[in-house]
Amino acid sequence: MVKVIRPLNDVMSAFAVFISGMISAGWAMPFISVLAASAGTFFASAGGMAINDYFDYDIDTVNKPSRPIPSGQISRRVAFFLSMMLFACAVVCALFTNIYCIVAGIPALVLIILYSWKLKRTLFIGNVAVGILSGFALLYGGIATNSIQLVSVLALIAFFATLSREMAKDIEDIEGDKRGGSTSMPVIAGAETSAQISGIFLLVAIGSSFFPYLFHIFNHWYVILITPVNCVMGFVALQMLLKKVDQISLWQKTVKGGMYLTLAIFLVSRLT
């Protein structure tokens, strides 16, 4: 049952919210509010993983047959009720934050469910939904501190980087998506065209990462730290623009690593 919620991903999502709270308010952040927001994000992410597997059992039978539902480790019914319980825990956690977190958090939970149910298999809309949720997770930490100015830039970077990564993941899953009736970008436009679109979104994310310096939020040390990460991301973007889809799994994992490094650089730049 633990496998269906993919706890490592959930912990990383919760950690991202906690770090974004620190970035927003520094050491003066309201600890209980940020901690509750982080815990709520953990439960929301875990619930999202379970409900996603519930709706994606047919595609996973082709793309990822070792996952809990297609491999018979857990039934769809159990996965569904587990997700509902986890979503309820996320709502309870939100009650220990502030009214803004509650108002913003409930629609986010609805979007998670809509994504798994309908949006994921819809041309480009599913990618946008995940991008919004990824950016929102970083914004959520700021909402918990009543300060979103700095993390808004981080959320923007996360949105475009996630769009890039999600499209790359769709290229990986193209065979299962075809059989499952998904209208993902690779299914409709082909893997190579989708790789180029993914590369463009990654370039936008790279460009957005310089905003904190251009708007005088961080000093030159931020640029020194972010430049090596952007060089690697630029190389990945170039490979995608050149339609190098044979290593698409490596590219999307590299983008994920770059996102976490960018988060860490924001934290270091904020606290120093």
C-alpha positions as CSV (number, residue, x, y, z in Angstrom):
1,M,0.0,0.0,0.0
2,V,2.9,2.4,0.7
3,K,4.1,2.1,-2.9
4,V,0.9,3.5,-4.3
5,I,1.5,6.9,-2.6
6,R,5.1,7.1,-3.6
7,P,6.3,8.6,-0.2
8,L,9.6,10.0,-1.4
9,N,7.8,12.3,-3.9
10,D,5.4,13.4,-1.2
11,V,8.2,14.2,1.2
12,M,10.0,16.2,-1.4
13,S,6.8,18.2,-2.2
14,A,6.3,18.9,1.5
15,F,9.9,19.9,1.9
16,A,9.6,22.3,-1.1
17,V,6.6,24.0,0.7
18,F,8.6,24.3,3.9
19,I,11.6,25.7,2.1
20,S,9.4,28.2,0.2
21,G,8.0,29.4,3.6
22,M,11.6,30.0,4.8
23,I,12.4,31.8,1.5
24,S,9.3,34.0,1.9
25,A,9.8,35.0,5.6
26,G,13.3,34.0,6.5
27,W,13.9,32.8,10.1
28,A,10.9,34.9,11.2
29,M,8.4,32.6,9.4
30,P,5.3,31.4,11.4
31,F,6.5,27.9,12.1
32,I,3.2,26.2,12.9
33,S,1.5,27.6,9.8
34,V,4.3,26.6,7.5
35,L,4.6,23.2,9.1
36,A,0.9,22.6,8.7
37,A,1.0,23.7,5.1
38,S,3.9,21.3,4.5
39,A,2.1,18.4,6.1
40,G,-1.1,19.2,4.2
41,T,1.0,19.1,1.0
42,F,2.4,15.7,1.9
43,F,-1.1,14.3,2.3
44,A,-2.4,16.1,-0.8
45,S,0.5,14.7,-2.9
46,A,0.0,11.2,-1.5
47,G,-3.7,11.3,-2.2
48,G,-2.9,12.6,-5.7
49,M,-0.6,9.6,-6.3
50,A,-3.2,7.1,-5.2
51,I,-6.1,8.7,-7.2
52,N,-3.9,9.0,-10.2
53,D,-3.1,5.2,-10.1
54,Y,-6.8,4.6,-9.7
55,F,-7.7,6.3,-12.9
56,D,-4.6,5.3,-14.8
57,Y,-4.7,1.6,-14.2
58,D,-5.2,0.8,-18.0
59,I,-2.3,3.0,-19.1
60,D,-0.1,1.7,-16.3
61,T,-0.8,-1.9,-17.4
62,V,1.2,-1.0,-20.5
63,N,3.7,1.6,-19.4
64,K,4.3,0.6,-15.7
65,P,3.0,-2.9,-15.1
66,S,5.0,-3.1,-11.9
67,R,2.9,-0.4,-10.2
68,P,0.7,-1.5,-7.3
69,I,-2.7,-1.7,-9.1
70,P,-1.7,-3.5,-12.4
71,S,0.6,-5.8,-10.5
72,G,-2.2,-6.8,-8.1
73,Q,-0.6,-5.5,-4.9
74,I,-3.6,-3.3,-4.2
75,S,-7.1,-3.0,-5.6
76,R,-8.5,0.0,-7.3
77,R,-11.2,0.3,-4.6
78,V,-8.6,0.4,-1.8
79,A,-6.6,3.0,-3.8
80,F,-9.7,5.2,-4.2
81,F,-10.6,5.2,-0.5
82,L,-7.0,5.7,0.5
83,S,-6.9,8.8,-1.6
84,M,-10.1,10.2,-0.1
85,M,-8.7,9.6,3.4
86,L,-5.4,11.4,2.5
87,F,-7.3,14.3,1.0
88,A,-9.3,14.6,4.2
89,C,-6.0,14.7,6.2
90,A,-4.8,17.5,3.9
91,V,-7.9,19.6,4.6
92,V,-7.5,19.1,8.4
93,C,-3.9,20.3,8.1
94,A,-5.0,23.4,6.3
95,L,-7.1,24.4,9.3
96,F,-3.9,25.0,11.2
97,T,-2.6,27.5,8.6
98,N,-4.5,30.7,7.7
99,I,-7.7,31.6,5.8
100,Y,-5.7,32.2,2.6
101,C,-4.2,28.7,2.7
102,I,-7.7,27.2,3.1
103,V,-9.2,29.3,0.3
104,A,-6.3,28.5,-2.1
105,G,-5.8,24.9,-0.9
106,I,-9.3,23.5,-1.5
107,P,-9.4,24.4,-5.3
108,A,-5.9,22.8,-5.5
109,L,-7.2,19.5,-4.2
110,V,-10.1,19.7,-6.7
111,L,-7.6,20.3,-9.5
112,I,-5.5,17.2,-8.4
113,I,-8.6,15.0,-8.7
114,L,-9.7,16.6,-12.0
115,Y,-6.3,16.1,-13.4
116,S,-6.2,12.4,-12.7
117,W,-9.8,11.9,-13.8
118,K,-10.0,13.9,-17.0
119,L,-7.3,16.5,-17.6
120,K,-4.3,14.2,-17.8
121,R,-5.5,12.6,-21.0
122,T,-6.4,15.9,-22.6
123,L,-4.1,17.6,-25.1
124,F,-1.8,20.0,-23.3
125,I,-4.3,20.8,-20.6
126,G,-3.0,18.1,-18.3
127,N,0.5,19.4,-18.6
128,V,-0.7,22.9,-17.7
129,A,-2.5,21.5,-14.7
130,V,0.6,19.8,-13.3
131,G,2.6,23.0,-14.0
132,I,0.1,25.0,-12.0
133,L,0.1,22.5,-9.1
134,S,3.9,22.5,-9.1
135,G,4.1,26.3,-9.0
136,F,1.3,26.4,-6.5
137,A,3.2,24.1,-4.1
138,L,6.0,26.7,-3.9
139,L,3.5,29.6,-3.7
140,Y,1.7,27.8,-0.9
141,G,4.6,28.1,1.5
142,G,4.5,31.9,0.9
143,I,0.8,32.0,1.4
144,A,1.3,30.3,4.8
145,T,3.6,33.2,5.8
146,N,1.4,35.9,4.2
147,S,4.3,36.9,1.9
148,I,4.3,35.6,-1.7
149,Q,6.5,38.2,-3.6
150,L,9.7,36.2,-3.7
151,V,8.2,32.8,-4.1
152,S,6.1,34.0,-7.0
153,V,9.2,34.1,-9.1
154,L,10.1,30.6,-7.9
155,A,6.6,29.4,-8.8
156,L,6.9,30.9,-12.3
157,I,10.2,29.0,-12.8
158,A,8.6,25.8,-11.5
159,F,5.6,26.2,-13.8
160,F,7.6,26.4,-17.0
161,A,10.2,23.8,-15.9
162,T,7.3,21.4,-15.0
163,L,5.6,22.0,-18.3
164,S,8.9,21.0,-20.0
165,R,9.3,17.9,-17.8
166,E,5.7,16.7,-18.1
167,M,5.9,16.8,-21.9
168,A,9.1,14.9,-21.8
169,K,7.4,12.3,-19.5
170,D,4.6,12.1,-22.0
171,I,7.1,11.1,-24.7
172,E,8.3,8.3,-22.4
173,D,4.7,7.1,-22.0
174,I,3.6,7.4,-25.6
175,E,2.8,3.8,-26.3
176,G,0.6,3.3,-23.2
177,D,-1.1,6.6,-23.8
178,K,-2.0,5.6,-27.4
179,R,-3.6,2.4,-26.1
180,G,-5.4,4.2,-23.3
181,G,-6.9,6.8,-25.6
182,S,-4.9,9.7,-24.3
183,T,-4.6,12.8,-26.5
184,S,-1.2,13.8,-25.1
185,M,1.0,16.1,-27.2
186,P,3.4,13.2,-28.3
187,V,0.4,11.1,-29.4
188,I,-1.1,14.0,-31.5
189,A,2.1,15.8,-32.7
190,G,4.8,13.1,-32.4
191,A,7.7,12.7,-30.1
192,E,10.1,14.9,-31.9
193,T,7.8,17.9,-32.1
194,S,6.9,17.5,-28.5
195,A,10.6,17.4,-27.5
196,Q,11.1,20.7,-29.2
197,I,8.1,22.3,-27.4
198,S,9.5,20.9,-24.1
199,G,12.9,22.5,-24.9
200,I,11.2,25.9,-25.5
201,F,9.4,25.8,-22.1
202,L,12.7,24.9,-20.4
203,L,14.4,27.9,-22.0
204,V,11.6,30.1,-20.6
205,A,12.2,28.6,-17.2
206,I,15.9,29.3,-17.5
207,G,15.2,32.9,-18.5
208,S,12.8,33.4,-15.6
209,S,15.5,32.3,-13.2
210,F,17.4,35.6,-13.7
211,F,14.4,37.7,-12.6
212,P,15.5,37.9,-8.9
213,Y,18.8,39.5,-10.0
214,L,17.3,41.7,-12.7
215,F,14.7,43.0,-10.2
216,H,17.4,43.5,-7.5
217,I,16.0,40.9,-5.2
218,F,19.2,38.9,-5.0
219,N,22.8,40.1,-5.6
220,H,25.5,38.8,-7.9
221,W,26.2,35.8,-5.7
222,Y,22.8,34.4,-6.8
223,V,23.9,34.7,-10.5
224,I,27.1,32.9,-9.7
225,L,25.2,30.0,-8.1
226,I,22.4,29.7,-10.6
227,T,24.6,29.9,-13.7
228,P,26.1,26.4,-13.6
229,V,22.6,25.0,-13.1
230,N,21.3,27.0,-16.0
231,C,24.2,25.8,-18.2
232,V,23.2,22.2,-17.6
233,M,19.5,23.0,-18.2
234,G,20.5,24.8,-21.3
235,F,22.3,21.7,-22.6
236,V,19.1,19.7,-21.9
237,A,17.0,22.2,-23.7
238,L,19.4,22.1,-26.7
239,Q,19.1,18.3,-26.8
240,M,15.3,18.6,-26.9
241,L,15.4,21.3,-29.6
242,L,17.6,18.9,-31.6
243,K,14.9,16.2,-31.2
244,K,17.2,13.9,-29.2
245,V,14.4,11.8,-27.8
246,D,16.4,8.6,-27.3
247,Q,17.5,9.8,-23.9
248,I,14.3,11.6,-22.9
249,S,14.2,9.8,-19.6
250,L,17.6,11.2,-18.6
251,W,16.6,14.7,-19.7
252,Q,13.4,14.8,-17.7
253,K,15.2,13.5,-14.6
254,T,17.9,16.1,-15.1
255,V,15.2,18.9,-15.2
256,K,13.8,17.6,-11.9
257,G,17.2,17.8,-10.3
258,G,17.7,21.3,-11.6
259,M,14.4,22.4,-10.1
260,Y,15.5,21.2,-6.6
261,L,18.9,22.8,-7.0
262,T,17.2,26.1,-8.0
263,L,15.0,25.8,-4.8
264,A,18.2,25.3,-2.7
265,I,19.9,28.3,-4.4
266,F,16.9,30.5,-3.6
267,L,17.0,29.5,0.0
268,V,20.8,30.1,0.4
269,S,20.4,33.5,-1.4
270,R,17.5,34.5,0.9
271,L,19.1,33.5,4.2
272,T,22.4,35.0,3.4
